[in-house]
Amino acid sequence: MKRLASVLFVLATASGGAACVGSLADPDAFIDGGTIPKDAQTVFGESCATIGCHDDATTASNLNLLSPGVESRVLNVNATGVGCEARVLVVAGDPNSSYLFDKVLGTIGICGSRMPLLSILPDSDVEVIREWIIELGGSGQGTPDGG
């Protein structure tokens, strides 16, 4: 009986492990669909810095999320939306106090619309931005360009 249980355990483990090879629970969390994790700069580039929004040419709300040096344009910088000028775009280490994060979440009380305007970011992308804001609090500088 013990031997049968051992054989069944080995077979179950082997077949379970084989089924996992090459699969991901959330391939959207990676730049290439599987091996290189996204960073904040990638998320901004794919979802926020599209033509007509927060790119280096248009800079909606005077916010460029595409060019290098994103931190210098958002860290301890006030929002520009009417009625929300007192809100800080990114408070280093504190996503819950960061207006940019509220805009991504669509938190009640934001000025204007949830961002990005025409879609909702996947949870994995929201988590990348949240972690980036937290990391900014570790050194006061974060990693260059959101990565």
Sine and cosine of phi, psi and omega as CSV:
sin_phi,cos_phi,sin_psi,cos_psi,sin_omega,cos_omega
0.00,0.00,-0.69,0.73,0.04,-1.00
-0.88,0.47,-0.64,0.77,-0.03,-1.00
-0.91,0.42,-0.68,0.74,0.02,-1.00
-0.88,0.47,-0.67,0.74,0.03,-1.00
-0.90,0.44,-0.64,0.77,0.02,-1.00
-0.91,0.42,-0.68,0.73,0.01,-1.00
-0.90,0.45,-0.71,0.70,0.01,-1.00
-0.88,0.47,-0.64,0.77,0.02,-1.00
-0.89,0.46,-0.71,0.70,0.00,-1.00
-0.89,0.46,-0.70,0.72,0.01,-1.00
-0.90,0.43,-0.68,0.74,0.01,-1.00
-0.91,0.42,-0.67,0.74,0.02,-1.00
-0.91,0.42,-0.69,0.72,-0.02,-1.00
-0.91,0.42,-0.69,0.72,-0.02,-1.00
-0.95,0.31,-0.56,0.83,0.04,-1.00
-0.92,0.39,-0.66,0.75,0.02,-1.00
-0.91,0.40,-0.63,0.78,-0.02,-1.00
-0.92,0.40,-0.55,0.83,-0.02,-1.00
-0.94,0.35,-0.38,0.92,-0.05,-1.00
-1.00,0.04,-0.28,0.96,-0.06,-1.00
-0.88,0.47,0.82,-0.57,0.08,-1.00
0.98,0.19,0.13,0.99,0.01,-1.00
-0.91,-0.41,0.46,-0.89,0.01,-1.00
-0.78,-0.63,0.58,-0.81,0.07,-1.00
-0.94,0.33,-0.56,0.83,-0.03,-1.00
-0.60,-0.80,0.99,0.17,-0.03,-1.00
-0.90,0.44,-0.33,0.94,0.03,-1.00
-0.93,0.37,-0.26,0.97,0.00,-1.00
-0.98,0.19,0.03,1.00,-0.04,-1.00
-0.84,-0.54,0.57,-0.82,-0.01,-1.00
-0.86,0.51,-0.72,0.69,-0.10,-0.99
-0.98,-0.20,0.27,0.96,-0.01,-1.00
0.99,0.14,0.09,1.00,0.02,-1.00
-0.10,-1.00,-0.42,0.91,-0.12,-0.99
-0.83,-0.56,-0.49,0.87,-0.05,-1.00
-0.96,-0.29,0.94,-0.35,-0.01,-1.00
-0.89,0.46,0.58,-0.81,0.05,-1.00
-0.94,0.34,0.50,-0.87,0.17,-0.99
-0.90,-0.44,0.10,-1.00,-0.06,-1.00
-0.87,0.49,-0.64,0.77,-0.01,-1.00
-0.87,0.50,-0.63,0.78,0.04,-1.00
-0.91,0.41,-0.71,0.71,0.02,-1.00
-0.87,0.49,-0.72,0.70,0.02,-1.00
-0.87,0.49,-0.70,0.71,-0.02,-1.00
-0.89,0.45,-0.64,0.77,-0.03,-1.00
-0.98,0.22,-0.52,0.85,-0.19,-0.98
-0.87,-0.48,-0.42,0.91,-0.13,-0.99
-0.91,-0.42,-0.55,0.84,-0.09,-1.00
-0.99,-0.11,0.62,0.78,0.03,-1.00
-0.99,0.14,0.28,-0.96,-0.05,-1.00
-0.83,0.55,0.78,-0.62,0.01,-1.00
1.00,-0.02,0.02,1.00,-0.01,-1.00
-0.84,-0.54,-0.88,-0.47,-0.12,-0.99
-0.98,-0.17,0.71,0.70,0.06,-1.00
-1.00,-0.04,-0.06,-1.00,-0.06,-1.00
-0.98,0.21,-0.16,0.99,0.02,-1.00
-0.98,-0.19,-0.66,0.75,-0.12,-0.99
-1.00,-0.02,-0.72,0.70,-0.01,-1.00
0.71,0.71,0.88,0.47,0.08,-1.00
-0.80,0.59,0.67,-0.75,-0.05,-1.00
0.82,0.57,0.49,0.87,0.00,-1.00
0.85,0.52,0.54,0.84,-0.06,-1.00
-0.83,-0.55,0.93,-0.37,0.05,-1.00
-0.98,-0.19,0.92,-0.39,0.02,-1.00
-0.96,-0.28,0.21,0.98,-0.05,-1.00
-0.97,-0.24,-0.73,0.68,-0.08,-1.00
-0.93,0.37,0.42,-0.91,0.06,-1.00
-0.83,0.55,0.49,-0.87,0.03,-1.00
1.00,0.01,0.50,0.87,-0.02,-1.00
-0.80,0.60,-0.66,0.75,-0.05,-1.00
-0.81,0.58,-0.67,0.75,-0.04,-1.00
-0.92,0.39,-0.35,0.94,-0.01,-1.00
-1.00,-0.09,-0.18,0.98,-0.04,-1.00
-0.83,-0.56,-0.45,0.89,-0.09,-1.00
-0.96,0.29,0.88,-0.48,-0.01,-1.00
0.86,0.51,0.51,0.86,0.04,-1.00
-0.94,-0.33,0.71,-0.70,-0.01,-1.00
-0.97,0.23,0.51,-0.86,0.06,-1.00
-0.92,0.39,0.30,-0.95,-0.01,-1.00
-0.94,-0.35,-0.09,1.00,-0.01,-1.00
-0.91,0.42,0.69,-0.72,-0.01,-1.00
-0.84,0.53,0.83,-0.55,-0.02,-1.00
1.00,-0.05,-0.17,0.98,-0.02,-1.00
-0.85,-0.52,0.28,0.96,-0.05,-1.00
-0.88,0.47,-0.38,0.92,-0.01,-1.00
-0.99,0.13,-0.21,0.98,0.00,-1.00
-0.98,0.18,0.66,-0.75,0.01,-1.00
-1.00,-0.06,0.77,-0.64,-0.03,-1.00
-0.84,0.54,-0.81,0.59,0.02,-1.00
-0.69,-0.72,0.84,-0.54,0.11,-0.99
-0.98,-0.19,0.92,-0.39,-0.08,-1.00
-0.78,0.62,0.81,-0.58,0.05,-1.00
0.99,0.12,-0.06,1.00,-0.13,-0.99
-0.71,-0.70,0.99,0.10,0.01,-1.00
-0.87,0.49,-0.54,0.84,-0.04,-1.00
-0.93,0.36,-0.30,0.96,0.06,-1.00
-0.96,-0.27,0.09,1.00,-0.06,-1.00
-0.99,-0.13,0.88,-0.47,-0.04,-1.00
-0.88,0.47,-0.61,0.80,0.04,-1.00
-0.84,0.54,-0.66,0.75,0.02,-1.00
-0.92,0.38,-0.63,0.78,0.07,-1.00
-0.87,0.49,-0.64,0.77,0.02,-1.00
-0.90,0.44,-0.63,0.77,0.02,-1.00
-0.92,0.39,-0.63,0.77,-0.01,-1.00
-0.98,0.19,-0.34,0.94,-0.08,-1.00
0.96,0.27,0.56,0.83,-0.04,-1.00
-0.87,0.49,0.63,-0.78,0.05,-1.00
-0.85,0.52,0.72,-0.69,0.03,-1.00
0.97,-0.24,-0.06,1.00,0.05,-1.00
-0.95,0.30,0.42,-0.91,0.10,-0.99
-1.00,0.06,0.71,-0.71,0.01,-1.00
0.97,0.24,-0.51,-0.86,-0.13,-0.99
-0.98,-0.20,0.31,-0.95,0.15,-0.99
-0.89,0.46,0.52,-0.85,0.01,-1.00
-0.88,-0.48,0.54,-0.84,-0.07,1.00
-0.93,0.37,0.45,-0.89,-0.16,-0.99
-0.86,0.51,-0.70,0.71,-0.13,-0.99
-0.99,-0.15,0.10,1.00,0.00,-1.00
-0.39,-0.92,0.11,-0.99,0.10,-0.99
-0.90,-0.43,0.76,-0.65,0.00,-1.00
-0.89,0.45,0.61,-0.79,0.12,-0.99
-0.88,0.48,0.47,-0.88,0.01,-1.00
-0.80,0.60,-0.59,0.81,-0.02,-1.00
-0.90,0.43,-0.60,0.80,0.04,-1.00
-0.95,0.32,-0.62,0.78,0.06,-1.00
-0.87,0.49,-0.66,0.75,0.01,-1.00
-0.91,0.42,-0.61,0.80,0.05,-1.00
-0.87,0.49,-0.70,0.71,0.00,-1.00
-0.92,0.40,-0.68,0.74,0.02,-1.00
-0.87,0.50,-0.73,0.68,0.00,-1.00
-0.90,0.43,-0.61,0.79,0.03,-1.00
-0.88,0.48,-0.70,0.71,0.02,-1.00
-0.89,0.45,-0.67,0.74,0.03,-1.00
-0.88,0.48,-0.71,0.70,0.00,-1.00
-0.89,0.46,-0.53,0.85,0.05,-1.00
-0.87,0.50,-0.46,0.89,0.01,-1.00
-0.98,0.20,-0.31,0.95,-0.04,-1.00
-0.93,0.37,-0.69,0.73,-0.05,-1.00
-0.87,-0.50,-0.11,0.99,-0.08,-1.00
0.99,0.13,-0.16,0.99,-0.03,-1.00
-0.86,-0.51,-0.49,0.87,-0.09,-1.00
0.94,0.34,-0.30,-0.95,0.06,-1.00
-0.97,-0.23,0.51,-0.86,-0.09,-1.00
-0.81,0.59,0.70,-0.71,0.13,-0.99
0.83,0.55,0.54,0.84,0.12,-0.99
0.99,0.17,0.13,0.99,-0.08,-1.00
-0.97,-0.25,0.00,0.00,0.00,0.00
